[in-house]
């Protein structure tokens, strides 16, 4: 009789966990949408299919469906990810990039990426251009933009574009926190059940369930950390253009900015088209056309020789005999 009564506490604990999690608020989305959870759920499904482990399979469905929706945060507590993009004209792009790097360091930020390269103006001159992305504290975004704009000589003409973006991720962030709390509660309950389990197969199944929950917890923590860091550090992408690349052509006091520049660009494109056509003619057309031309010439020569031979034949041979 004692051997038959030993499993009863385990069943009571499992049913208690099922009732507790079944009473939780309705879920927003199943946790199987997380990639690691999908892999783990497939493994656990084959174990839960065994008849001796049906209660634990029901328990898994209970805690996976118990994802509550957190209430919306008040307007003052909203999480917004801010970023900005600028395109400016500077006298020396390399020096301007160094200034932006120092700016990020002074503001306790960091450089995400930077690129400095050579480009050619329509007139054929070689100039530098660059692109740099930095992250600065979100509360100092406006200050950083002001200091970057101060790098130009004339704000009216040298600031080509400026865009500031904001993404409200409050709902996504609170949803992740709610899912994380529910998974942590489920993991704690599974640990308690595993401490009281006696059968090896039950311990193994609970361990697999706990491992899957822990994987999903780590994924949610990573997503939450990403939102927190993105909201705390705003990204600024700056495109640096040299004055020579955008300076108008000047002839005395006359500045034919649009017409002359378009004409020069059209002339360059025309030369490029001619050179490209010559390359195609030499490397493609001639190798293809030459064998065809040789065969055609040989056929024509043979036809001319045949006509010349017929003209030189006597009339008696050319005409058939009369009957």
C-alpha positions in Angstrom: 0.0 0.0 0.0 2.9 2.4 0.7 4.3 1.8 -2.8 0.9 2.8 -4.3 0.5 6.0 -2.2 4.0 7.4 -3.1 3.1 9.0 -6.5 0.1 10.9 -5.0 2.2 14.0 -3.9 3.6 14.3 -7.4 0.1 14.3 -9.0 -1.1 16.8 -6.5 1.8 19.2 -7.2 1.3 18.8 -11.0 -2.4 19.5 -10.8 -1.8 22.4 -8.5 0.6 24.0 -11.0 -1.9 23.3 -13.8 -4.7 25.1 -11.9 -2.4 28.0 -10.9 -1.2 28.7 -14.4 -4.6 28.1 -16.0 -5.9 30.9 -13.9 -3.4 33.4 -15.3 -4.5 36.1 -17.7 -4.9 35.2 -21.4 -1.8 35.1 -23.5 -0.8 37.6 -26.2 1.2 35.2 -28.4 2.4 31.6 -27.9 5.9 31.3 -26.8 6.6 28.8 -29.6 7.2 31.9 -31.7 10.7 32.2 -30.2 13.1 30.2 -32.2 14.8 28.3 -29.4 11.4 27.4 -27.9 10.3 25.9 -31.2 13.2 23.6 -31.3 12.7 22.6 -27.7 8.9 22.2 -28.0 9.4 19.7 -30.8 11.7 17.6 -28.6 9.4 17.8 -25.6 6.4 16.8 -27.8 7.9 13.4 -28.5 8.4 12.8 -24.7 4.9 14.1 -23.8 3.4 11.6 -26.2 4.2 8.8 -23.8 1.2 7.7 -21.8 3.0 7.8 -18.4 3.8 11.5 -18.8 0.5 12.9 -20.0 0.0 15.1 -16.8 3.3 16.9 -17.5 2.4 17.5 -21.1 -0.8 19.2 -19.9 1.2 21.2 -17.5 3.5 22.4 -20.3 0.5 23.6 -22.3 -0.7 25.5 -19.3 2.4 27.5 -18.5 3.1 28.1 -22.2 -0.3 29.7 -22.6 -0.1 31.8 -19.5 1.5 35.0 -20.9 -0.3 38.0 -19.4 -0.6 41.4 -21.0 1.0 44.1 -19.0 -1.0 47.3 -18.7 0.1 50.2 -21.0 2.7 52.4 -19.5 1.8 56.0 -18.8 2.8 58.7 -21.3 5.7 59.8 -19.2 7.2 56.2 -19.0 7.1 55.4 -22.7 10.1 53.8 -24.3 11.1 55.5 -27.6 14.1 54.7 -29.7 15.4 57.9 -31.4 17.8 58.1 -34.3 19.0 60.8 -36.7 20.6 61.1 -40.2 22.5 64.1 -41.5 24.2 64.9 -44.8 26.5 67.9 -44.6 29.2 69.7 -46.7 32.5 70.3 -45.0 35.9 71.6 -46.2 37.8 68.5 -45.0 35.8 65.3 -44.5 38.6 63.5 -42.7 39.0 66.2 -40.1 35.2 66.4 -39.7 35.1 62.7 -39.1 37.8 63.0 -36.4 35.7 65.7 -34.7 32.6 63.5 -34.7 34.6 60.6 -33.2 35.9 62.9 -30.4 32.3 64.1 -29.9 31.1 60.6 -29.3 33.9 59.9 -26.9 33.2 63.1 -24.9 29.5 62.2 -24.6 30.3 58.7 -23.3 29.1 57.2 -26.6 30.9 55.1 -29.2 31.5 54.7 -32.9 29.4 52.0 -34.6 31.0 52.3 -38.1 33.0 54.8 -40.2 34.1 54.9 -43.8 36.3 57.4 -45.6 36.7 57.0 -49.4 37.8 58.8 -52.6 35.3 59.9 -55.2 35.5 61.9 -58.4 33.7 65.2 -59.2 32.1 65.8 -62.6 35.1 67.9 -63.5 37.4 64.9 -62.8 38.9 66.1 -59.5 39.5 63.5 -56.7 37.9 64.4 -53.4 37.2 62.6 -50.1 33.8 61.7 -48.8 32.8 59.7 -45.7 30.0 58.2 -43.7 30.1 57.6 -39.9 27.5 56.2 -37.4 27.8 57.0 -33.7 25.7 56.3 -30.6 25.3 59.0 -27.9 23.1 59.1 -24.8 19.5 59.7 -25.9 19.1 62.7 -23.6 22.0 64.4 -25.4 20.9 63.7 -29.0 19.9 67.3 -29.7 23.1 68.5 -28.3 25.1 66.2 -30.5 23.2 67.2 -33.6 23.9 70.9 -32.8 27.6 70.2 -32.5 27.7 68.3 -35.7 25.8 71.1 -37.5 28.4 73.5 -36.2 31.1 71.8 -38.3 29.7 73.4 -41.5 30.6 76.9 -42.6 27.2 78.0 -43.9 24.2 76.2 -42.3 21.8 77.5 -44.9 23.6 75.8 -47.8 26.0 73.2 -46.3 23.3 71.1 -44.5 21.9 69.1 -47.3 19.5 67.0 -45.3 18.5 66.2 -41.7 16.1 63.6 -40.5 15.2 62.6 -36.9 13.2 59.4 -36.3 11.4 58.0 -33.3 10.1 54.5 -32.7 7.7 53.8 -29.8 8.5 50.3 -28.5 6.6 50.6 -25.1 4.1 47.9 -26.0 6.7 45.5 -27.3 8.9 46.1 -24.2 6.1 45.6 -21.6 4.9 42.5 -23.5 8.4 41.0 -23.3 8.6 41.8 -19.6 5.3 40.0 -18.9 6.3 37.0 -20.9 9.6 36.9 -19.0 7.8 37.0 -15.6 5.5 34.1 -16.5 8.4 32.0 -17.8 10.4 32.6 -14.6 7.4 31.6 -12.5 7.0 28.5 -14.6 10.7 27.6 -14.2 10.4 28.0 -10.4 7.4 25.7 -10.3 9.2 23.1 -12.5 12.2 23.2 -10.1 10.0 22.5 -7.1 8.3 19.6 -9.0 11.7 18.1 -10.0 12.8 18.2 -6.3 9.9 16.0 -5.3 10.0 13.6 -8.4 11.0 10.0 -7.7 10.8 8.2 -11.1 13.7 8.6 -13.5 11.5 9.2 -16.5 9.6 12.0 -14.6 12.9 13.7 -13.6 14.1 13.5 -17.2 10.9 15.0 -18.6 10.9 17.8 -16.1 14.5 18.5 -16.8 13.8 18.8 -20.5 10.8 21.1 -19.8 13.0 23.3 -17.6 15.8 23.5 -20.2 13.3 24.7 -22.8 11.9 27.4 -20.5 15.4 28.6 -19.6 16.3 28.9 -23.3 13.2 31.0 -23.9 14.0 33.1 -20.8 17.5 33.9 -22.2 16.0 34.9 -25.6 13.5 37.3 -23.9 16.3 38.8 -21.8 18.3 39.4 -24.9 15.4 41.2 -26.6 14.7 43.3 -23.6 18.4 44.3 -23.3 18.4 45.3 -27.0 15.4 47.6 -26.5 16.9 49.1 -23.4 20.2 49.8 -25.0 18.7 51.2 -28.2 16.4 53.5 -26.2 19.3 54.6 -24.0 21.8 55.3 -26.8 20.6 57.1 -29.9 22.2 56.4 -33.3 23.4 59.3 -35.5 24.5 58.6 -39.1 26.4 61.5 -40.8 27.3 61.7 -44.5 30.3 64.0 -45.1 30.7 65.6 -48.5 33.5 67.7 -49.7 32.9 71.3 -50.9 34.5 70.5 -54.3 31.9 67.8 -54.9 29.0 70.2 -54.6 30.6 73.6 -55.5 29.0 75.3 -58.5 31.1 76.2 -61.6 31.9 79.9 -61.6 32.8 82.0 -64.6 33.4 85.6 -63.4 30.2 86.6 -61.7 28.1 84.2 -63.6 27.4 80.8 -62.0 25.8 78.4 -64.6 25.2 75.8 -61.8 22.7 73.5 -63.4 23.3 73.8 -67.1 27.1 73.6 -67.1 27.1 70.7 -64.6 24.5 68.8 -66.5 26.4 69.4 -69.8 29.7 68.2 -68.3 28.0 65.1 -66.9 26.3 64.4 -70.2 29.7 64.8 -72.0 31.3 62.3 -69.7 28.5 59.8 -70.1 28.8 60.2 -73.9 32.5 59.4 -73.8 31.9 56.5 -71.5 29.3 55.1 -74.0 31.7 55.5 -76.9 34.5 53.7 -75.0 32.2 51.0 -73.9 31.0 50.5 -77.5 34.6 50.3 -78.7 35.4 47.7 -76.1 32.4 45.6 -77.1 33.3 45.9 -80.8 36.9 44.7 -80.2 36.3 42.1 -77.6 32.9 40.7 -78.7 31.7 41.8 -82.1 35.0 41.2 -84.1 35.6 37.6 -82.7 32.1 36.7 -83.6 31.8 38.5 -87.0 35.3 37.5 -88.3 34.6 33.8 -88.9 31.2 34.6 -90.4 32.8 37.1 -92.8 35.5 34.6 -93.9 33.0 31.9 -94.7 30.8 34.4 -96.6 33.8 35.7 -98.6 34.8 32.1 -99.5 31.3 31.4 -100.7 31.2 34.6 -102.7 34.6 33.8 -104.4 33.4 30.3 -105.3 30.2 31.7 -106.8 32.1 34.3 -108.9 34.5 31.6 -110.1 31.6 29.4 -111.2 30.0 32.3 -113.1 33.3 33.1 -114.8 33.7 29.5 -115.9 30.2 29.3 -117.4 30.8 32.5 -119.4 34.0 31.0 -120.9 32.3 27.8 -122.0 31.6 27.5 -125.9 28.1 28.0 -127.0 27.9 24.5 -128.4 28.6 23.1 -125.0 26.4 25.6 -123.3 23.3 24.8 -125.5 21.8 21.3 -125.5 21.8 19.5 -128.8 18.8 19.9 -131.1 16.7 16.8 -131.7 
